[in-house]
Amino acid sequence: MKQLIALISVVLLSMLNQVSLARKINDHNQEKKTENTRYHFGQSSPDGIGKFYMGREISHVMGHLAAGWLERPEREQEERVSLLVEALNLKAGDKIADIGAGTGYIARQIAVLIGSKGIVYGVDVQPEMVKLLTDNMKQYHITNVKGILGKIDDPNLPINSIDLAIMVDVYHEFSHPYEMIRSICKSLKPGGRLVFVEYRLEDPSVPIKRLHKMSELQVLKEASPHPLEWVETIHTLPRQHIIIFKRVR
Ligand SMILES: C[S@@+](CC[C@H](N)C(=O)[O-])C[C@H]1O[C@@H](n2cnc3c(N)ncnc32)[C@H](O)[C@@H]1O
Protein backbone atom coordinates (compact mmCIF):
# COMPACT_ATOMS: atom_id res chain seq x y z
CA MET A 1 0.00 0.00 0.00
CA LYS A 2 2.80 2.42 1.02
CA GLN A 3 4.58 1.67 -2.27
CA LEU A 4 1.42 2.39 -4.24
CA ILE A 5 0.98 5.77 -2.49
CA ALA A 6 4.63 6.63 -3.14
CA LEU A 7 4.24 5.70 -6.82
CA ILE A 8 1.06 7.78 -7.19
CA SER A 9 2.84 10.74 -5.50
CA VAL A 10 5.77 10.49 -7.91
CA VAL A 11 3.44 10.33 -10.94
CA LEU A 12 1.39 13.29 -9.65
CA LEU A 13 4.51 15.38 -8.96
CA SER A 14 5.94 14.68 -12.38
CA MET A 15 2.58 15.68 -14.00
CA LEU A 16 2.57 18.93 -11.99
CA ASN A 17 6.15 19.67 -13.06
CA GLN A 18 5.23 19.11 -16.68
CA VAL A 19 2.23 21.44 -16.43
CA SER A 20 4.37 24.14 -14.80
CA LEU A 21 7.10 23.73 -17.45
CA ALA A 22 4.52 23.92 -20.26
CA ARG A 23 3.11 27.10 -18.69
CA LYS A 24 6.60 28.66 -18.48
CA ILE A 25 7.33 27.83 -22.14
CA ASN A 26 3.96 29.26 -23.14
CA ASP A 27 4.57 32.50 -21.16
CA HIS A 28 8.03 32.82 -22.69
CA ASN A 29 6.66 32.35 -26.24
CA GLN A 30 3.88 34.84 -25.54
CA GLU A 31 6.42 37.40 -24.26
CA LYS A 32 8.58 36.89 -27.38
CA LYS A 33 5.52 37.33 -29.64
CA THR A 34 4.53 40.56 -27.84
CA GLU A 35 8.11 41.88 -28.00
CA ASN A 36 8.06 41.33 -31.77
CA THR A 37 4.94 43.44 -32.17
CA ARG A 38 5.97 46.06 -29.58
CA TYR A 39 9.28 46.82 -31.31
CA HIS A 40 10.19 47.20 -34.95
CA PHE A 41 13.50 46.38 -36.53
CA GLY A 42 15.06 48.15 -39.51
CA GLN A 43 18.12 49.80 -40.99
CA SER A 44 20.24 51.15 -38.15
CA SER A 45 21.66 54.67 -38.22
CA PRO A 46 25.29 55.17 -37.07
CA ASP A 47 24.29 55.89 -33.44
CA GLY A 48 21.35 53.51 -33.26
CA ILE A 49 20.74 49.78 -32.81
CA GLY A 50 18.15 49.39 -35.60
CA LYS A 51 15.41 48.70 -33.05
CA PHE A 52 12.50 51.14 -32.96
CA TYR A 53 9.92 51.88 -30.25
CA MET A 54 6.93 54.11 -30.99
CA GLY A 55 8.71 55.58 -34.02
CA ARG A 56 12.00 56.29 -32.20
CA GLU A 57 15.24 54.48 -32.93
CA ILE A 58 16.97 53.31 -29.73
CA SER A 59 20.56 54.51 -29.39
CA HIS A 60 23.68 52.53 -28.52
CA VAL A 61 24.62 52.31 -24.84
CA MET A 62 27.42 54.66 -23.83
CA GLY A 63 30.32 52.30 -23.11
CA HIS A 64 32.24 52.41 -19.83
CA LEU A 65 35.41 53.47 -21.68
CA ALA A 66 33.77 56.88 -22.15
CA ALA A 67 33.02 57.19 -18.42
CA GLY A 68 35.43 60.15 -18.08
CA TRP A 69 32.93 62.30 -20.04
CA LEU A 70 30.39 61.92 -17.21
CA GLU A 71 32.90 63.40 -14.74
CA ARG A 72 34.17 66.24 -16.97
CA PRO A 73 34.90 69.39 -14.94
CA GLU A 74 32.77 71.60 -17.24
CA ARG A 75 29.66 69.43 -16.72
CA GLU A 76 28.15 71.61 -13.98
CA GLN A 77 28.47 74.70 -16.14
CA GLU A 78 27.01 72.94 -19.22
CA GLU A 79 24.16 71.03 -17.56
CA ARG A 80 23.63 72.72 -14.17
CA VAL A 81 23.20 69.38 -12.38
CA SER A 82 23.02 71.26 -9.06
CA LEU A 83 19.82 72.97 -10.32
CA LEU A 84 18.46 69.60 -11.41
CA VAL A 85 18.84 67.95 -8.00
CA GLU A 86 17.43 71.05 -6.30
CA ALA A 87 14.35 70.94 -8.56
CA LEU A 88 13.54 67.41 -7.40
CA ASN A 89 12.43 68.61 -3.92
CA LEU A 90 13.95 65.64 -2.14
CA LYS A 91 13.45 64.97 1.56
CA ALA A 92 15.86 63.64 4.16
CA GLY A 93 15.41 59.87 4.37
CA ASP A 94 14.08 59.45 0.79
CA LYS A 95 14.75 56.22 -1.09
CA ILE A 96 15.98 57.07 -4.57
CA ALA A 97 16.78 54.95 -7.61
CA ASP A 98 19.30 56.44 -10.03
CA ILE A 99 18.77 54.24 -13.07
CA GLY A 100 21.71 54.14 -15.47
CA ALA A 101 23.82 55.77 -12.78
CA GLY A 102 27.13 55.49 -14.63
CA THR A 103 29.99 56.72 -12.44
CA GLY A 104 27.55 58.08 -9.84
CA TYR A 105 27.93 61.79 -10.69
CA ILE A 106 24.20 62.43 -10.05
CA ALA A 107 23.85 59.84 -7.26
CA ARG A 108 26.59 61.58 -5.24
CA GLN A 109 24.75 64.90 -5.24
CA ILE A 110 21.44 63.27 -4.37
CA ALA A 111 23.08 61.26 -1.55
CA VAL A 112 24.14 64.48 0.18
CA LEU A 113 20.62 65.97 -0.01
CA ILE A 114 18.76 62.95 1.42
CA GLY A 115 21.21 62.41 4.29
CA SER A 116 22.37 59.30 6.04
CA LYS A 117 18.85 57.96 6.68
CA GLY A 118 18.14 57.94 2.95
CA ILE A 119 19.53 55.64 0.28
CA VAL A 120 20.34 55.90 -3.41
CA TYR A 121 20.28 52.70 -5.44
CA GLY A 122 22.74 53.34 -8.29
CA VAL A 123 21.72 50.90 -11.02
CA ASP A 124 23.69 50.18 -14.17
CA VAL A 125 23.88 47.33 -16.68
CA GLN A 126 27.64 47.56 -17.11
CA PRO A 127 29.56 45.89 -14.25
CA GLU A 128 32.47 48.24 -15.00
CA MET A 129 30.21 51.25 -14.34
CA VAL A 130 28.94 49.74 -11.07
CA LYS A 131 32.58 49.29 -10.01
CA LEU A 132 33.46 52.89 -10.94
CA LEU A 133 30.42 54.10 -8.98
CA THR A 134 31.37 52.02 -5.93
CA ASP A 135 35.02 53.18 -6.06
CA ASN A 136 33.93 56.82 -6.40
CA MET A 137 31.62 56.56 -3.38
CA LYS A 138 34.50 55.18 -1.31
CA GLN A 139 36.77 57.97 -2.49
CA TYR A 140 34.19 60.64 -1.53
CA HIS A 141 33.34 58.83 1.77
CA ILE A 142 29.68 58.52 0.75
CA THR A 143 28.02 55.57 2.46
CA ASN A 144 24.35 55.87 1.43
CA VAL A 145 24.72 54.87 -2.25
CA LYS A 146 24.40 51.19 -3.13
CA GLY A 147 25.57 49.98 -6.54
CA ILE A 148 23.23 47.52 -8.24
CA LEU A 149 23.91 45.54 -11.41
CA GLY A 150 20.67 45.66 -13.40
CA LYS A 151 19.47 43.60 -16.36
CA ILE A 152 18.65 45.15 -19.74
CA ASP A 153 14.93 44.79 -18.99
CA ASP A 154 14.84 44.94 -15.18
CA PRO A 155 16.73 47.17 -12.72
CA ASN A 156 16.47 44.57 -9.92
CA LEU A 157 14.94 46.98 -7.41
CA PRO A 158 12.79 46.10 -4.39
CA ILE A 159 9.06 46.53 -5.14
CA ASN A 160 6.81 49.34 -3.75
CA SER A 161 9.76 50.95 -2.02
CA ILE A 162 11.18 53.86 -4.05
CA ASP A 163 10.15 57.52 -3.49
CA LEU A 164 11.74 58.77 -6.69
CA ALA A 165 13.43 57.09 -9.65
CA ILE A 166 15.52 59.25 -11.97
CA MET A 167 17.07 58.59 -15.37
CA VAL A 168 19.53 61.26 -16.49
CA ASP A 169 20.54 60.92 -20.15
CA VAL A 170 19.70 57.24 -20.00
CA TYR A 171 16.20 56.34 -21.18
CA HIS A 172 16.99 56.76 -24.90
CA GLU A 173 19.59 53.95 -24.48
CA PHE A 174 17.26 51.33 -23.01
CA SER A 175 17.14 48.37 -25.39
CA HIS A 176 13.84 47.37 -23.67
CA PRO A 177 12.20 50.69 -22.75
CA TYR A 178 8.73 49.23 -22.20
CA GLU A 179 9.95 46.46 -19.89
CA MET A 180 12.26 48.81 -17.97
CA ILE A 181 9.51 51.34 -17.22
CA ARG A 182 7.06 48.55 -16.33
CA SER A 183 9.55 47.23 -13.81
CA ILE A 184 10.51 50.67 -12.45
CA CYS A 185 6.80 51.43 -11.88
CA LYS A 186 6.51 48.27 -9.75
CA SER A 187 9.45 49.42 -7.64
CA LEU A 188 7.92 52.86 -6.95
CA LYS A 189 5.75 53.46 -3.90
CA PRO A 190 2.21 54.42 -4.91
CA GLY A 191 2.50 58.16 -5.63
CA GLY A 192 6.28 57.78 -6.10
CA ARG A 193 7.83 59.88 -8.86
CA LEU A 194 9.60 58.89 -12.07
CA VAL A 195 11.84 61.55 -13.66
CA PHE A 196 13.10 61.58 -17.25
CA VAL A 197 15.98 63.97 -17.91
CA GLU A 198 16.72 64.05 -21.63
CA TYR A 199 18.47 66.51 -23.96
CA ARG A 200 15.81 68.60 -25.72
CA LEU A 201 15.19 67.42 -29.28
CA GLU A 202 13.06 70.52 -29.84
CA ASP A 203 16.16 72.74 -29.48
CA PRO A 204 18.57 72.50 -32.45
CA SER A 205 21.19 74.50 -30.52
CA VAL A 206 21.71 71.65 -28.01
CA PRO A 207 25.03 70.15 -29.21
CA ILE A 208 24.16 66.47 -28.77
CA LYS A 209 23.64 63.64 -31.31
CA ARG A 210 20.11 63.24 -32.67
CA LEU A 211 19.44 59.82 -31.08
CA HIS A 212 20.68 61.05 -27.71
CA LYS A 213 17.94 63.69 -27.60
CA MET A 214 14.22 63.21 -26.99
CA SER A 215 11.22 65.47 -27.43
CA GLU A 216 8.83 66.00 -24.54
CA LEU A 217 6.00 64.64 -26.70
CA GLN A 218 7.89 61.40 -27.37
CA VAL A 219 8.56 60.91 -23.64
CA LEU A 220 4.84 61.46 -22.89
CA LYS A 221 3.92 58.96 -25.62
CA GLU A 222 6.29 56.30 -24.29
CA ALA A 223 5.11 56.79 -20.70
CA SER A 224 1.45 56.45 -21.72
CA PRO A 225 1.13 52.61 -21.56
CA HIS A 226 2.21 52.65 -17.90
CA PRO A 227 0.42 53.51 -14.64
CA LEU A 228 1.93 56.99 -14.67
CA GLU A 229 0.43 60.46 -14.56
CA TRP A 230 2.36 63.46 -15.87
CA VAL A 231 3.01 65.95 -13.05
CA GLU A 232 5.14 68.70 -14.60
CA THR A 233 7.94 69.52 -17.01
CA ILE A 234 10.65 71.80 -15.68
CA HIS A 235 12.51 74.01 -18.17
CA THR A 236 15.20 75.54 -16.01
CA LEU A 237 18.17 73.56 -17.34
CA PRO A 238 20.24 74.87 -20.25
CA ARG A 239 20.08 71.69 -22.35
CA GLN A 240 17.69 69.14 -20.87
CA HIS A 241 14.05 68.92 -19.89
CA ILE A 242 13.06 67.45 -16.54
CA ILE A 243 9.84 65.51 -17.12
CA ILE A 244 8.17 64.26 -13.96
CA PHE A 245 5.48 61.59 -13.59
CA LYS A 246 3.97 59.89 -10.57
CA ARG A 247 2.80 56.32 -10.12
CA VAL A 248 -0.98 56.21 -9.99
CA ARG A 249 -1.82 52.52 -9.59
C1 LIG B 1 25.07 58.41 -20.81
S1 LIG B 1 25.29 57.41 -19.36
C2 LIG B 1 24.57 58.45 -18.11
C3 LIG B 1 25.08 58.17 -16.71
C4 LIG B 1 24.50 59.01 -15.57
N1 LIG B 1 23.06 58.98 -15.54
C5 LIG B 1 24.98 60.43 -15.65
O1 LIG B 1 24.23 61.28 -16.18
O2 LIG B 1 26.08 60.71 -15.20
C6 LIG B 1 24.05 56.14 -19.57
C7 LIG B 1 24.20 54.96 -18.63
O3 LIG B 1 23.01 54.15 -18.70
C8 LIG B 1 23.37 52.80 -18.58
N2 LIG B 1 22.28 51.95 -19.09
C9 LIG B 1 21.89 51.73 -20.36
N3 LIG B 1 20.84 50.86 -20.39
C10 LIG B 1 20.57 50.54 -19.10
C11 LIG B 1 19.60 49.70 -18.47
N4 LIG B 1 18.69 48.99 -19.16
N5 LIG B 1 19.60 49.61 -17.13
C12 LIG B 1 20.50 50.31 -16.39
N6 LIG B 1 21.45 51.11 -16.93
C13 LIG B 1 21.47 51.22 -18.28
C14 LIG B 1 24.67 52.71 -19.35
O4 LIG B 1 25.41 51.56 -19.01
C15 LIG B 1 25.36 54.02 -18.97
O5 LIG B 1 26.19 53.88 -17.85
The ligand as an SDF file (V2000), in Angstrom:
LIG
                    3D

 27 29  0  0  0  0  0  0  0  0999 V2000
   25.0680   58.4090  -20.8140 C   0  0  0  0  0  0  0  0  0  0  0  0
   25.2850   57.4140  -19.3650 S   0  0  0  0  0  0  0  0  0  0  0  0
   24.5690   58.4530  -18.1060 C   0  0  0  0  0  0  0  0  0  0  0  0
   25.0800   58.1660  -16.7140 C   0  0  0  0  0  0  0  0  0  0  0  0
   24.4990   59.0070  -15.5710 C   0  0  0  0  0  0  0  0  0  0  0  0
   23.0580   58.9780  -15.5420 N   0  0  0  0  0  0  0  0  0  0  0  0
   24.9770   60.4350  -15.6510 C   0  0  0  0  0  0  0  0  0  0  0  0
   24.2250   61.2840  -16.1760 O   0  0  0  0  0  0  0  0  0  0  0  0
   26.0850   60.7110  -15.2010 O   0  0  0  0  0  0  0  0  0  0  0  0
   24.0480   56.1420  -19.5740 C   0  0  0  0  0  0  0  0  0  0  0  0
   24.1960   54.9610  -18.6280 C   0  0  0  0  0  0  0  0  0  0  0  0
   23.0140   54.1530  -18.6960 O   0  0  0  0  0  0  0  0  0  0  0  0
   23.3730   52.8000  -18.5790 C   0  0  0  0  0  0  0  0  0  0  0  0
   22.2800   51.9490  -19.0900 N   0  0  0  0  0  0  0  0  0  0  0  0
   21.8880   51.7290  -20.3560 C   0  0  0  0  0  0  0  0  0  0  0  0
   20.8440   50.8560  -20.3920 N   0  0  0  0  0  0  0  0  0  0  0  0
   20.5700   50.5370  -19.1050 C   0  0  0  0  0  0  0  0  0  0  0  0
   19.5990   49.6990  -18.4740 C   0  0  0  0  0  0  0  0  0  0  0  0
   18.6930   48.9920  -19.1630 N   0  0  0  0  0  0  0  0  0  0  0  0
   19.6040   49.6120  -17.1280 N   0  0  0  0  0  0  0  0  0  0  0  0
   20.5030   50.3110  -16.3910 C   0  0  0  0  0  0  0  0  0  0  0  0
   21.4520   51.1080  -16.9310 N   0  0  0  0  0  0  0  0  0  0  0  0
   21.4740   51.2230  -18.2760 C   0  0  0  0  0  0  0  0  0  0  0  0
   24.6710   52.7090  -19.3520 C   0  0  0  0  0  0  0  0  0  0  0  0
   25.4080   51.5560  -19.0080 O   0  0  0  0  0  0  0  0  0  0  0  0
   25.3610   54.0200  -18.9700 C   0  0  0  0  0  0  0  0  0  0  0  0
   26.1850   53.8790  -17.8470 O   0  0  0  0  0  0  0  0  0  0  0  0
  1  2  1  0
  2  3  1  0
  2 10  1  0
  3  4  1  0
  4  5  1  0
  5  6  1  0
  5  7  1  0
  7  8  2  0
  7  9  1  0
 10 11  1  0
 11 12  1  0
 11 26  1  0
 12 13  1  0
 13 14  1  0
 13 24  1  0
 14 15  1  0
 14 23  1  0
 15 16  2  0
 16 17  1  0
 17 18  1  0
 17 23  2  0
 18 19  1  0
 18 20  2  0
 20 21  1  0
 21 22  2  0
 22 23  1  0
 24 25  1  0
 24 26  1  0
 26 27  1  0
M  CHG  2   2   1   9  -1
M  END
$$$$
